[in-house]
């Protein structure tokens, strides 16, 4: 499994909270276990304490995305480095999961799970994946959705670094809002021009 895969762990955790809407789906042990996806061995170790611990990590990871989104690359890297120092990983070469057409192991880098608890396991995985994504593609590939009130984090994998929204739904909603705002401004300018013309005509009539 490539390390880039793990970057989605960070996105999933950050997006369990909707700060502008006051929403939070990370409230139970079951919600923690769902974050792990197929990594059920780590998920089974989750307890009530991991809800609180992962919420703290979530806030710190959001800060990484927000710093990157505003162009503060150094701060984004410093924040991520601090997390990786606190939650180190144990990388190892693995090949038991995949075989090539000759039946030989398809050797690849894997993150071994030797963490003391579910939070440490999840955080180490998420941070390593995010660090790999950041160093391979650039800090500017980490973003925060521009569609209000959404503030979801996302990873930009577009070829021209043009992504601005977390999903097609948010992109559509933002485009519709921008179109309506533009039409409203055009209407207001048209009405203003009409009133100006009427005032000019009234003034001319009064002068005669």
C-alpha positions in Angstrom: 0.0 0.0 0.0 1.5 3.3 -1.0 2.1 5.9 1.6 0.0 8.5 -0.3 -3.0 6.4 0.5 -2.7 7.3 4.1 -3.2 11.1 3.5 -6.9 10.5 3.2 -6.9 9.6 6.9 -6.1 13.2 7.8 -8.9 14.5 5.5 -11.5 12.1 7.0 -10.6 13.1 10.5 -10.7 16.9 9.9 -14.0 16.7 8.1 -15.8 15.0 11.0 -16.3 18.6 12.2 -18.3 21.3 10.4 -17.2 24.4 12.4 -19.3 26.9 10.5 -22.4 24.8 11.0 -21.7 23.7 14.5 -21.7 20.0 13.4 -19.5 17.2 14.9 -19.9 13.5 13.9 -17.0 12.4 16.1 -19.0 11.7 19.2 -18.9 7.9 19.8 -16.5 5.0 19.7 -18.3 3.7 16.7 -17.5 6.9 14.9 -13.9 6.5 15.7 -13.9 2.9 14.4 -15.5 4.0 11.2 -12.6 6.4 10.5 -10.2 3.5 10.3 -12.0 1.9 7.3 -10.4 -1.5 6.5 -7.8 -1.2 9.3 -10.0 -3.1 11.7 -7.2 -4.3 13.9 -6.5 -0.8 15.1 -10.1 0.1 15.1 -10.9 -2.6 17.6 -8.7 -0.9 20.2 -10.8 2.2 20.2 -12.3 3.4 23.5 -14.3 6.3 24.7 -11.0 8.1 25.5 -10.1 8.1 21.8 -13.1 10.4 21.0 -11.6 13.2 23.1 -8.0 12.5 22.0 -8.9 12.4 18.3 -10.8 15.7 18.6 -7.6 17.3 19.9 -5.6 15.9 17.0 -8.4 17.0 14.6 -8.0 20.6 15.6 -4.2 20.4 15.1 -4.6 18.8 11.7 -7.2 21.5 10.6 -4.6 24.1 11.6 -2.2 22.4 9.1 -4.7 22.6 6.3 -5.7 26.2 7.2 -2.0 27.4 7.2 -1.4 25.7 3.8 -4.6 27.2 2.5 -3.5 30.8 3.4 -0.1 30.2 1.9 1.8 30.0 5.1 3.9 26.9 4.1 6.4 27.1 6.9 3.7 27.1 9.6 1.9 24.2 7.9 5.1 22.2 7.9 6.1 23.1 11.4 2.6 22.1 12.7 2.8 18.8 10.9 6.3 18.1 12.1 5.2 18.7 15.6 2.5 16.1 15.2 4.9 13.5 13.7 7.4 14.0 16.5 4.6 13.3 19.0 3.1 10.4 17.0 6.0 8.6 15.3 5.5 5.8 12.8 7.2 2.5 12.3 7.7 1.9 8.6 8.4 -1.5 7.3 8.6 -3.3 4.0 5.6 -5.6 3.3 4.7 -8.0 0.5 2.3 -10.5 2.0 -0.9 -8.7 0.8 0.0 -8.5 -2.9 1.5 -10.9 -5.4 2.6 -10.4 -9.0 1.7 -12.7 -11.9 4.5 -15.0 -11.0 3.3 -15.3 -7.4 6.2 -13.3 -6.0 5.6 -10.7 -3.3 5.0 -7.1 -4.5 7.2 -5.4 -2.0 6.0 -2.0 -0.8 6.3 0.4 2.1 3.8 -0.2 4.9 3.2 1.5 8.2 3.4 -1.0 11.0 1.0 -0.6 13.9 2.9 -0.7 17.2 1.0 2.3 18.8 -0.2 2.3 22.4 -3.8 3.2 21.5 -6.2 3.8 18.6 -5.5 7.6 18.6 -1.8 7.2 18.3 -2.2 4.6 15.6 -4.6 6.8 13.5 -2.6 10.0 14.0 0.7 8.5 13.1 -0.8 7.0 9.9 -2.6 10.2 9.0 0.4 12.5 9.5 2.8 10.2 7.6 0.4 10.1 4.6 -0.1 13.8 4.7 3.6 14.5 4.9 4.2 12.2 1.9 1.5 14.0 0.0 2.9 17.4 1.0 6.5 16.7 0.1 5.7 14.9 -3.2 3.1 17.3 -4.6 3.6 20.6 -2.6 2.1 22.4 0.4 -0.3 24.3 -1.8 -2.1 21.0 -2.5 -3.7 21.1 0.9 -6.8 23.3 1.0 -10.0 24.4 2.7 -13.2 24.5 0.7 -14.1 28.0 -0.4 -17.9 27.2 -0.6 -19.6 28.9 2.4 -20.4 27.7 4.9 -18.4 24.5 4.2 -14.9 24.5 5.6 -14.0 20.9 4.7 -10.3 20.0 4.1 -9.3 18.5 0.8 -6.2 17.3 -1.1 -5.8 18.8 -4.5 -4.7 16.2 -7.0 -5.7 18.2 -10.2 -3.1 18.5 -12.9 -3.1 22.3 -12.9 -3.5 22.9 -9.1 -6.9 24.5 -9.7 -9.0 22.8 -7.1 -10.9 25.2 -4.7 -13.7 23.1 -3.4 -13.9 19.8 -1.4 -16.5 18.3 -3.7 -18.5 18.7 -7.0 -21.5 19.6 -4.9 -19.8 22.5 -3.2 -18.3 23.7 -6.5 -21.8 23.7 -8.1 -23.3 25.5 -5.1 -20.5 28.1 -5.2 -21.0 28.7 -9.0 -24.7 29.1 -8.6 -24.2 31.6 -5.8 -21.7 33.5 -7.8 -24.0 33.6 -10.8 -26.9 34.9 -8.8 -24.8 37.5 -7.1 -23.5 38.7 -10.5 -27.1 38.9 -11.9 -28.2 40.8 -8.8 -25.4 43.4 -9.3 -26.2 43.7 -13.0 -29.9 44.3 -12.1 -28.9 46.9 -9.5 -26.7 48.7 -12.0 -29.5 48.7 -14.5 -32.0 50.1 -12.1 -29.5 52.7 -11.0 -28.9 53.7 -14.6 -32.6 54.0 -15.2 -33.1 56.2 -12.1 -30.2 58.4 -13.3 -31.8 58.8 -16.7 -35.2 59.7 -15.2 -33.6 62.3 -13.0 -31.8 63.8 -15.9 -35.1 64.0 -17.9 -36.9 65.6 -15.0 -34.1 68.2 -14.6 -34.3 69.0 -18.3 -38.0 69.4 -18.2 -37.8 71.7 -15.2 -35.2 73.8 -17.0 -37.6 74.3 -20.0 
